[in-house]
Amino acid sequence: MAELSYRPWEDGDDLTLLEIWGDADSAPAGQFRAALTPATDANPWRRTIVAEDQGIPVAAGVVYSTKLHPARLWVFVEVAKDHRRAGVGATLLTMLRGEAAGALAAGLVSTTALRTKVAPGTSGAAFAEAMGLGVLQRNRIVEVGPGALKLPMFGEGTEEEAEARVQDLATGSVELTDVVGRYYESVNQSGPELAEPGPSPAHVLGRPHGRPRCPGSCVPSRLAPLVPALLRVKRARSRPSR
């Protein structure tokens, strides 16, 4: 392997890296890939670095701030499989730490402490442990099988009433945003990680300014995937058995 070169993120790097990396090995890694974007100095502060092998991007890392977790910066590093265990990831992480230190000195961020999210048994988990990152919080995924819970009935139980009710819940009601906000706050009490006095429910739902991103009634971006699923469940319930 030739000596690698390092540079800031450029437009088009995502397409090249996705082709080289292939599918993400975990849900967190797939989500973090969306954070690989050009540098910004505010809202959020972000620095992204790419590693090139003979002019071809093979690895990248990003460090950035968030409003909900101001006590730590999020960090993510991914390296092509055929370039791993060669110090590339460690070099990127060291460079990202340097960027954070410079931003702290310049008053662009309030911390250099880092956090990330990994799935057990993945290369990301092994890398985080090797880099000395400890456990802040563990998440549990609960899968509810079909028929495990009794489906609610709205009004007379018609599909139209169910669809209208789900749409009402998904268009940014005060009750829904309040519940999501309180839930998010309750599961992030493992340390001084959460912004005080707590997250804005609208921000958690993807509406940081408290108003929809589209004219009229719309589904908050982070809840949009739930609506079709809920409607499919209701439609399945409404179909007569054969």
Backbone torsions as a table, in degrees:
resi	resn	phi	psi	omega
1	MET	NA	125.8	179.2
2	ALA	-68.9	162.8	178.4
3	GLU	-64.6	133.2	-177.3
4	LEU	-85.2	155.7	173.6
5	SER	-116.3	155.3	-175.5
6	TYR	-127.4	140.7	-177.8
7	ARG	-153.5	166.5	175.4
8	PRO	-67.5	159.7	178.7
9	TRP	-63.2	140.9	176.9
10	GLU	-127.8	155.5	176.7
11	ASP	-58.0	136.1	-178.9
12	GLY	97.7	-15.3	179.1
13	ASP	-63.3	-33.3	-177.6
14	ASP	-62.6	-41.6	-179.0
15	LEU	-65.1	-42.5	179.6
16	THR	-64.8	-46.0	-176.8
17	LEU	-68.4	-39.2	178.8
18	LEU	-61.8	-37.0	178.4
19	GLU	-67.2	-37.8	-178.8
20	ILE	-78.5	-41.6	-177.2
21	TRP	-73.4	-36.6	-172.8
22	GLY	79.1	-159.9	-178.7
23	ASP	-68.2	145.6	176.3
24	ALA	-66.0	145.9	-177.7
25	ASP	-87.2	2.3	177.9
26	SER	-161.7	162.7	177.6
27	ALA	-62.8	-45.2	178.2
28	PRO	-58.0	-42.0	-179.8
29	ALA	-62.5	-41.0	178.4
30	GLY	-63.1	-37.9	179.1
31	GLN	-70.3	-40.9	-178.7
32	PHE	-66.2	-28.8	-179.7
33	ARG	-57.4	-30.3	179.2
34	ALA	-68.3	-18.3	179.7
35	ALA	-82.5	-8.6	179.2
36	LEU	-78.0	90.4	-177.2
37	THR	-141.2	170.2	-179.0
38	PRO	-58.4	159.6	-177.9
39	ALA	-65.5	145.9	173.4
40	THR	-139.1	152.5	-177.8
41	ASP	-97.6	-10.4	-179.0
42	ALA	-160.9	153.0	173.8
43	ASN	52.2	55.1	-3.2
44	PRO	-97.3	169.6	167.5
45	TRP	-73.3	137.3	-176.2
46	ARG	-153.2	140.8	171.0
47	ARG	-134.9	131.0	-178.1
48	THR	-127.5	130.8	-176.6
49	ILE	-123.2	139.4	-179.5
50	VAL	-116.0	139.2	173.9
51	ALA	-103.6	131.2	-178.6
52	GLU	-116.0	140.9	172.7
53	ASP	-113.5	106.4	-177.6
54	GLN	54.6	43.7	175.8
55	GLY	86.0	-1.0	-178.8
56	ILE	-109.7	122.4	177.9
57	PRO	-60.7	130.1	179.6
58	VAL	-127.0	-13.2	-178.6
59	ALA	-156.0	159.4	179.1
60	ALA	-156.4	155.5	176.3
61	GLY	-145.4	151.1	-178.8
62	VAL	-140.2	145.0	172.4
63	VAL	-132.9	134.9	-175.8
64	TYR	-155.3	159.9	179.9
65	SER	-97.0	160.8	174.2
66	THR	-139.7	154.4	179.3
67	LYS	-72.8	-34.4	-175.5
68	LEU	-75.5	-25.8	-177.2
69	HIS	-130.3	68.4	-175.3
70	PRO	-72.1	-14.3	-177.2
71	ALA	-75.8	-16.4	179.1
72	ARG	-143.2	153.6	174.4
73	LEU	-96.1	142.0	175.4
74	TRP	-79.4	142.4	178.7
75	VAL	-137.7	144.7	179.2
76	PHE	-148.4	135.2	178.0
77	VAL	-134.7	134.8	174.9
78	GLU	-137.6	137.3	-177.0
79	VAL	-127.5	140.1	176.4
80	ALA	-56.3	144.4	-174.2
81	LYS	-55.7	-39.4	-177.3
82	ASP	-80.0	3.7	176.7
83	HIS	-119.1	7.4	-179.3
84	ARG	-79.1	163.2	-179.5
85	ARG	59.9	32.6	177.0
86	ALA	-128.0	11.9	178.0
87	GLY	86.3	4.0	-177.8
88	VAL	-67.1	-47.5	179.8
89	GLY	-62.4	-42.1	179.3
90	ALA	-63.6	-39.3	178.2
91	THR	-64.1	-44.4	178.0
92	LEU	-60.9	-43.7	-179.4
93	LEU	-63.6	-40.8	177.5
94	THR	-62.0	-41.4	178.5
95	MET	-65.8	-39.2	178.9
96	LEU	-67.2	-38.7	174.7
97	ARG	-60.9	-38.8	177.5
98	GLY	-64.5	-39.5	176.9
99	GLU	-62.7	-41.7	179.4
100	ALA	-64.7	-40.7	179.0
101	ALA	-63.6	-41.1	177.2
102	GLY	-64.9	-38.5	178.9
103	ALA	-67.7	-36.3	178.0
104	LEU	-64.8	-43.7	179.6
105	ALA	-63.7	-31.9	-179.0
106	ALA	-86.4	-2.9	179.7
107	GLY	79.0	16.8	-179.4
108	LEU	-85.5	-23.8	176.4
109	VAL	-134.8	165.7	-177.3
110	SER	-107.7	3.9	-177.7
111	THR	-159.2	163.3	171.2
112	THR	-120.2	1.8	177.6
113	ALA	-65.8	144.2	-174.9
114	LEU	-116.4	157.5	171.0
115	ARG	-148.1	156.0	175.8
116	THR	-149.1	-177.6	178.3
117	LYS	-137.0	129.6	-177.9
118	VAL	-135.7	159.7	175.1
119	ALA	-100.3	138.4	-179.4
120	PRO	-56.9	142.6	175.9
121	GLY	78.9	6.9	-179.2
122	THR	-101.7	168.5	177.3
123	SER	-63.4	-32.0	177.8
124	GLY	-64.4	-40.6	178.8
125	ALA	-65.3	-42.3	179.4
126	ALA	-64.4	-40.1	179.7
127	PHE	-66.3	-44.1	-179.9
128	ALA	-60.4	-42.7	178.7
129	GLU	-64.9	-41.9	180.0
130	ALA	-64.3	-30.8	-180.0
131	MET	-85.3	2.8	175.2
132	GLY	85.4	15.7	177.9
133	LEU	-80.7	130.5	178.7
134	GLY	-95.8	179.0	-177.9
135	VAL	-88.1	124.7	173.7
136	LEU	-96.0	-40.3	-174.3
137	GLN	-158.8	145.1	175.5
138	ARG	-113.6	134.3	177.8
139	ASN	-103.4	146.9	177.4
140	ARG	-121.4	133.5	177.4
141	ILE	-103.2	123.0	179.5
142	VAL	-109.2	120.3	178.5
143	GLU	-99.3	125.0	179.9
144	VAL	-102.4	115.4	-177.5
145	GLY	-73.3	160.8	178.5
146	PRO	-58.0	132.4	177.9
147	GLY	83.4	-2.6	-178.7
148	ALA	-71.3	-30.1	-179.4
149	LEU	-119.8	141.6	177.3
150	LYS	-72.1	128.8	-179.0
151	LEU	-73.5	140.8	178.8
152	PRO	-71.9	156.6	176.7
153	MET	-117.1	128.8	-179.9
154	PHE	-106.5	122.8	179.6
155	GLY	59.7	-123.5	-179.6
156	GLU	-86.8	2.4	177.4
157	GLY	86.1	13.9	-180.0
158	THR	-78.9	157.6	179.2
159	GLU	-63.5	-36.3	-179.3
160	GLU	-63.6	-42.2	179.1
161	GLU	-66.5	-39.6	179.0
162	ALA	-63.7	-44.6	-178.6
163	GLU	-64.6	-40.8	179.9
164	ALA	-64.4	-39.8	-179.3
165	ARG	-66.9	-43.5	178.9
166	VAL	-63.2	-41.4	178.6
167	GLN	-63.6	-38.7	177.1
168	ASP	-60.5	-43.2	-179.0
169	LEU	-67.5	-31.6	-172.4
170	ALA	-91.2	-1.5	-176.6
171	THR	-100.1	28.4	171.7
172	GLY	86.0	36.1	179.1
173	SER	-64.9	152.1	179.6
174	VAL	-60.7	-40.5	-178.6
175	GLU	-63.6	-43.1	-178.2
176	LEU	-66.6	-46.5	-179.4
177	THR	-63.7	-34.8	179.3
178	ASP	-67.9	-42.8	179.6
179	VAL	-63.9	-45.2	-180.0
180	VAL	-63.6	-41.5	179.3
181	GLY	-62.5	-45.1	179.9
182	ARG	-67.9	-35.8	177.2
183	TYR	-64.9	-46.3	-179.9
184	TYR	-59.9	-41.7	-179.8
185	GLU	-66.2	-38.7	-176.9
186	SER	-68.2	-30.2	-178.3
187	VAL	-93.2	5.3	178.0
188	ASN	-122.4	44.6	-178.6
189	GLN	-106.2	19.1	-177.3
190	SER	-79.9	-1.1	-179.8
191	GLY	174.1	-179.4	-179.2
192	PRO	-77.0	56.2	-175.0
193	GLU	-98.1	-23.3	-170.5
194	LEU	-96.0	143.1	178.4
195	ALA	-60.5	141.6	176.5
196	GLU	-97.4	145.7	2.9
197	PRO	-84.6	16.7	-177.9
198	GLY	137.2	164.2	-176.3
199	PRO	-75.0	149.3	172.0
200	SER	-72.6	124.8	179.3
201	PRO	-54.4	-37.8	179.3
202	ALA	-63.4	-36.9	179.4
203	HIS	-67.7	-40.9	178.8
204	VAL	-60.7	-36.5	-177.8
205	LEU	-83.6	3.8	177.3
206	GLY	90.9	17.6	178.2
207	ARG	-126.6	74.1	-171.3
208	PRO	-62.1	-19.0	-179.5
209	HIS	-105.8	10.8	175.8
210	GLY	75.4	16.0	178.1
211	ARG	-141.1	154.5	-177.3
212	PRO	-61.5	152.7	176.5
213	ARG	-85.8	-7.6	177.8
214	CYS	-127.9	154.3	-177.9
215	PRO	-66.5	146.5	178.9
216	GLY	72.5	-154.5	179.6
217	SER	-79.3	134.7	177.8
218	CYS	-150.1	161.0	179.8
219	VAL	-87.6	127.9	175.4
220	PRO	-53.4	140.6	-170.4
221	SER	-55.5	-37.5	-175.7
222	ARG	-82.5	-8.6	177.5
223	LEU	-104.3	-13.6	-175.6
224	ALA	-52.5	-41.7	-179.1
225	PRO	-63.2	-21.1	-177.0
226	LEU	-76.2	-30.3	-172.5
227	VAL	-64.7	-50.4	178.6
228	PRO	-58.5	-37.1	-179.3
229	ALA	-65.6	-42.7	179.5
230	LEU	-64.6	-39.9	-179.8
231	LEU	-68.6	-36.7	178.1
232	ARG	-64.4	-39.4	178.5
233	VAL	-62.4	-44.0	-179.0
234	LYS	-65.5	-41.1	-179.8
235	ARG	-65.2	-38.6	178.9
236	ALA	-63.7	-37.5	179.9
237	ARG	-68.4	-32.9	-175.6
238	SER	-78.9	-15.9	-178.2
239	ARG	-74.7	137.7	178.1
240	PRO	-70.9	146.9	178.7
241	SER	-73.9	150.3	-178.5
242	ARG	-103.7	NA	NA
